[in-house]
């Protein structure tokens, strides 16, 4: 089995906020798969995430602006506003259909973390996702599991065939593929950054400088401590 050539990657997410780990992961996937460009798609209202006391999801327009700032110096990175413009709950299947129509007959490469991939059965129309796009699944050592066949989502177990390497699988009907992309581990998380921002701690070298400055000016996470006490 071999990969069909793909040119366009899609990297969706809440990006709450976008940080250097997101950017490095996207860069690794672009290089590993020889993509022409990676499209970042910030969500409007992520259906799997909710505000909790002491934490919050920043407004969609702010998160979009931060991604635009973060990627502006990389010619292979782009931002698409479609989920923010559409508003409401953001579902990957809708985004893949929209972008897929634009680039047809090519299919995009949906870039997703290993932790999200193993939960994809709970997403809207999970089977359709694998018809609409190839998948680049980001793994990190030493967390990476031994074989893709050990943790395929239930919705596709009968229609994909992993190869002997354990890092690649082909969809029999759709002709799409799934590829593990192992990247260096960067122990950076958006939730940790939000806590640091809330508590007034340094986030230098965790965020692109322009994003750090924009977040500070917005005050998006600054008042959460008061909410938590209330």
Helices and strands as residue ranges (DSSP letters): E 8-13, H 20-33, E 37-42, E 45-46, H 60-71, E 77-79, H 82-86, E 89-90, H 92-103, E 108-113, H 114-117, G 120-122, H 126-132, E 133-140, G 148-150, G 154-156, E 160-162, E 168-171, E 177-183, H 190-198, H 209-218, H 224-229
